[in-house]
């Protein structure tokens, strides 16, 4: 299965508030995607935040910031929330 399919499923589970399942699927995206995007790490960070796994969320948000080429300030805001 391509990473997009896991991403779509992850979005569905996230919106159903099934964060553990969404986390599993987003982690799979990061595992199989050759070049993960800032958005991939940001989304998984959101799952960690909902699961109150703040250190893991912070790490993913920092990765998102490091990969971001657009200057997206949402990644910085999420990182601050996780601190």
N, C-alpha and C positions, 0 to 999 in steps of 0.2 A: 504494500500500500504506500502511496506517495505521501509525503509529509502534509500536503494540503488537506487530505482526507482526515488525518489525525487532528489537524488544526480546526477544521470545521466541527468535528465531533467534540473537541475540547471546548469550543465556543458554546455549543449546545448544552453541554453539561455545566459549564460555568453559569449560564443564564438560568439553568434549572436549580442553581445553588448546590450542585453536587461537586464541591470543590476538590475533593480527593480524587475523584474520577477525572475531572478536568486536568488536575495536576499531572496525573499519570499520562494522559494523552499529550499534553504540551511537552512533557519530558521526552516522550517518544519523538516528537517533532525535532527537538534539539539533538536527539541521538542520531537520527537518520539524515538530517539536513546537512549538506556539506558545508555550507556557509550560513549559520544561523543569523537572523537579523536582530536588530535592537528590539523590534516589536515582539519577536519570539520570547526574548528574555523578559521583557516588560510584562507580557501576558502571564507567563509562568510566575513572575514575581507577585502579580495580583492574586493568583491562587494561593501562594504562600501566605500573603497578608490575610486573606480570608480564613486560612487555617491557623492563624496566629503563630506562624513560623517566621518570626520577624528577621532573624539573622539570615535565613535562606532568601527571604524577599529582598533584603538589603543587597546581598551578593548579586542577585539577578538584576536588580535595578542598576547597580554599578556596572555590570556587564553591558546593559542596554545603553547606558550613557557612553561607555567606551566605544561602542559600535555605531552610535548615532552619527549620521552625517547631515542631518536636517536641522539640527538645533532645536529639536522637540523639547519644550520645557516640561511636558508632562512627566518625562522620565526623571527629571530633577525633583519635581514635586512628589512623586511616588517614593523616591529615595529618602526624602526628608521625613515622610510619614513613617517609614520603616525604622528610622533611627530611634 
